[in-house]
Amino acid sequence: MSAPTRVGTAFEKARADGRAALVGYLPAGFPSVDGGIEALQAMVDAGCDVLEIGLPYSDPVMDGPTIQAAAQQALDGGVRTADVLRTVETVAATGVPTLVMTYWNPVERYGVSRFATDLANAGGAGLITPDLTPDFAPEWIAAADEHDLDRVFLVAPSSTDERIEMTTAACRGFVYAAAVMGVTGARTTTSDLAAPLVERTKAHSAQDGLPVGVGIGVSSGDQAAELAAYADGVIVGSAFVRCLLDHPGDRAGGMRALSALTADLAEGVRRAP
């Protein structure tokens, strides 16, 4: 397999185009393994620059009800880590950088070094670890370095300047700014905490030029345009999941809704002031 496209490369290309990158999320195995692969490919075709593939987990403490419902459906369908890696391999073959977003417990259970090896072999670009902070991640940082994988850690409005500096120093690819306090979920308005958090993250980043992606709450092109005015990346998850949840048993209808939403969001990040 050819080397995966790096996440940083996608952000650089978007920046050269004078826009933010669109980062899309779906859990693997939802609505089925093959259905999830088809959905992620549709998101690529409609304009996603980076993809996050969720590893379904039975105790998703940071996920809102929409993503919890999708992850539970995947688990009920028997999804396994091997299915997540197969999803990564198929989607990464499109050339779009593909990250796995996962709680830390499943990686630890699988074996950190083994997971990094298998992810790299599948063409994955790296990991987003919402419940793992850099000061508790020496094993993952070493494994990521060994396999040239991106490491995406989170900052939040509650993060101190010192913690932002520590977190950005450990990131590779981009830093994930979780702009809403609480669990994930689409919202009708974007958080007024987002812009100050991005500003603080850029001001206190240990890496000049490290992209900042903003996540949690975006569900429309207008919201994407609003965030793209100051963020390097707009991260969307629950709204994509909702497209498929709203079309149970109607795969074609779900794909049409997913493609339409992706196109709207992709247009939004391109018209930011």
C-alpha positions in Angstrom: 0.0 0.0 0.0 1.2 3.5 -0.8 1.9 5.9 2.1 -1.2 7.5 3.5 -1.9 11.2 2.9 -1.0 13.1 6.0 -3.6 15.2 7.7 -1.3 18.2 7.7 -1.2 18.0 3.9 -5.0 18.3 3.7 -5.0 21.3 5.9 -2.1 22.9 3.9 -4.1 22.4 0.7 -7.2 23.9 2.2 -5.2 26.9 3.5 -3.7 27.4 0.0 -7.2 27.5 -1.4 -8.1 30.2 1.1 -10.5 28.1 3.1 -10.9 25.8 6.1 -10.8 22.1 5.8 -14.0 20.0 6.3 -13.5 17.1 8.7 -16.2 14.5 8.8 -16.9 11.7 11.3 -18.9 8.5 11.2 -18.5 5.4 13.5 -17.4 2.3 11.7 -20.0 -0.4 11.3 -22.9 2.1 11.1 -25.4 1.4 9.7 -23.4 -1.8 8.8 -19.7 -2.3 8.0 -20.3 -2.1 4.2 -22.9 0.6 4.6 -20.5 2.7 6.7 -17.8 2.3 4.1 -20.2 3.4 1.4 -21.3 6.4 3.5 -17.7 7.5 4.1 -16.9 7.3 0.4 -20.0 9.4 -0.3 -18.6 12.0 2.1 -15.3 12.0 0.2 -17.0 12.4 -3.1 -19.1 15.4 -1.8 -16.2 17.3 -0.3 -14.8 16.1 3.0 -11.0 16.8 3.2 -10.3 14.6 6.3 -12.3 11.7 7.7 -12.6 10.5 11.3 -13.7 6.9 11.7 -15.1 6.2 15.2 -14.3 3.0 17.0 -17.6 2.0 18.6 -17.3 1.6 22.4 -19.7 0.5 25.1 -19.0 3.4 27.5 -19.0 6.5 25.3 -18.9 9.1 28.1 -18.3 12.1 25.8 -20.7 11.2 23.1 -24.2 12.6 22.8 -27.3 10.6 22.1 -27.0 10.7 18.4 -23.5 9.2 18.2 -24.3 6.8 21.1 -27.3 5.4 19.1 -25.1 4.9 16.0 -22.3 3.3 18.0 -24.7 1.0 19.8 -26.2 0.0 16.5 -22.7 -0.9 15.2 -22.0 -2.9 18.4 -25.3 -4.7 18.1 -24.3 -5.6 14.6 -21.1 -7.2 15.9 -18.6 -4.7 14.7 -15.0 -5.5 15.8 -11.7 -3.7 15.7 -10.8 -5.7 12.6 -13.9 -4.1 10.9 -12.7 -0.6 11.9 -9.3 -1.3 10.4 -10.9 -2.7 7.2 -13.0 0.5 7.0 -9.9 2.6 7.4 -8.1 0.7 4.7 -10.9 1.0 2.2 -11.6 4.7 2.8 -7.9 5.7 3.0 -7.4 4.2 -0.4 -9.4 7.2 -1.7 -6.4 9.4 -0.9 -8.3 11.3 1.9 -6.4 11.2 5.2 -8.3 8.9 7.5 -8.0 9.1 11.3 -9.5 6.8 13.9 -11.3 8.5 16.8 -11.4 6.3 19.8 -11.6 6.1 23.6 -8.3 4.8 25.0 -9.6 1.6 26.6 -10.1 -0.3 23.4 -6.6 0.6 22.2 -5.1 -0.5 25.4 -7.0 -3.8 25.3 -5.9 -4.4 21.7 -2.3 -3.5 22.5 -0.9 0.0 21.8 2.0 -1.1 19.7 -0.1 -3.7 17.8 -2.8 -1.1 17.2 -0.4 1.4 15.8 1.2 -1.2 13.6 -2.2 -2.4 12.2 -3.5 1.1 11.8 -0.4 2.1 9.8 -0.6 -1.0 7.7 -4.2 -0.2 6.9 -3.1 3.3 5.6 -4.6 5.2 8.6 -3.2 8.6 9.3 -3.4 8.5 13.1 -5.6 8.7 16.1 -7.9 11.2 17.8 -8.0 10.3 21.5 -10.7 12.4 23.3 -10.1 10.9 26.8 -6.3 10.6 26.6 -4.2 13.6 27.5 -0.5 13.9 26.4 0.8 13.6 30.0 -0.7 10.1 30.2 0.2 9.1 26.7 3.9 8.2 26.6 3.2 4.7 25.2 1.0 6.0 22.4 3.3 8.9 21.5 6.2 6.5 21.2 4.2 4.1 19.0 2.9 6.9 16.9 6.4 8.2 16.3 7.6 4.7 15.4 4.9 4.4 12.7 4.7 8.1 11.6 1.1 8.4 12.8 -0.6 11.7 13.6 -1.6 12.4 17.2 -4.6 14.6 17.8 -5.4 15.7 21.3 -8.2 17.9 22.6 -8.3 21.4 24.1 -11.4 22.9 25.7 -12.6 26.2 27.0 -11.6 25.1 30.4 -8.0 24.3 29.4 -5.4 26.5 31.0 -2.8 28.3 28.8 -0.2 25.9 30.2 -2.3 22.9 29.3 -2.9 24.3 25.8 0.8 24.6 25.3 1.5 21.1 26.5 -1.3 19.7 24.4 -0.3 21.4 21.2 3.3 20.4 21.7 2.2 16.8 21.6 -0.1 17.1 18.6 0.7 16.2 15.0 -1.7 16.8 12.2 -3.9 19.3 14.1 -5.3 20.1 17.5 -9.0 19.4 18.2 -10.7 22.4 19.9 -13.9 21.1 21.5 -15.8 24.3 21.6 -18.8 23.3 23.6 -18.6 22.1 27.2 -20.5 18.8 27.4 -21.2 15.9 25.1 -21.3 15.9 21.4 -24.4 16.7 19.3 -25.6 18.9 16.5 -26.8 22.4 17.6 -28.8 25.2 16.0 -26.2 27.8 16.9 -22.4 27.5 17.2 -20.8 28.1 20.6 -19.7 31.6 21.5 -16.8 29.9 23.2 -15.3 28.7 19.9 -13.6 31.8 18.7 -11.9 32.7 22.0 -10.7 29.1 22.3 -9.2 29.1 18.8 -7.5 32.5 19.5 -6.1 31.2 22.8 -4.9 28.0 21.2 -3.1 29.8 18.4 -1.6 32.3 20.9 -0.3 29.6 23.2 0.5 26.9 20.7 3.9 25.3 21.2 4.0 24.8 17.4 3.8 27.7 14.9 1.2 27.1 12.3 -0.4 24.0 13.9 -3.9 23.8 12.5 -6.8 24.2 14.9 -10.0 22.2 14.1 -13.2 23.2 15.8 -15.7 20.5 16.7 -19.0 19.8 18.4 -22.2 21.3 17.2 -22.0 22.1 13.5 -24.9 21.0 11.4 -25.2 23.4 8.5 -23.3 25.2 5.8 -24.0 28.5 7.5 -22.5 27.3 10.8 -19.5 25.9 8.9 -19.0 29.3 7.2 -19.2 31.0 10.6 -16.5 28.8 12.1 -14.3 28.7 9.0 -13.9 32.5 9.4 -11.4 31.8 12.2 -10.7 28.0 12.4 -8.4 26.0 10.2 -10.9 23.0 10.2 -14.6 22.5 10.8 -15.4 19.1 12.3 -18.8 17.6 11.9 -20.1 14.3 13.4 -23.6 14.2 14.8 -25.2 15.9 11.8 -23.7 13.2 9.5 -24.9 10.4 11.8 -28.3 11.9 11.9 -28.7 11.7 8.1 -28.4 7.9 8.4 -30.4 7.5 11.6 -33.3 9.4 10.0 -33.4 6.9 7.1 -33.6 3.5 8.7 -34.0 0.8 6.1 -33.6 3.4 3.3 -30.0 3.2 2.4 -30.4 5.2 -0.8 -32.3 8.0 1.0 -29.7 8.1 3.7 -26.9 8.4 1.2 -28.6 11.2 -0.6 -29.1 13.1 2.6 -25.5 12.5 3.6 -24.2 13.7 0.2 -26.4 16.8 0.3 -25.3 17.8 3.8 -21.6 17.2 2.9 -22.0 19.4 -0.1 -23.7 22.2 1.9 -20.9 22.0 4.5 -18.2 22.0 1.9 -19.7 25.1 0.3 -19.9 26.7 3.7 -16.2 26.4 4.5 -15.5 27.9 1.1 -17.6 31.1 1.6 -16.3 32.1 5.0 -15.4 35.8 5.1 
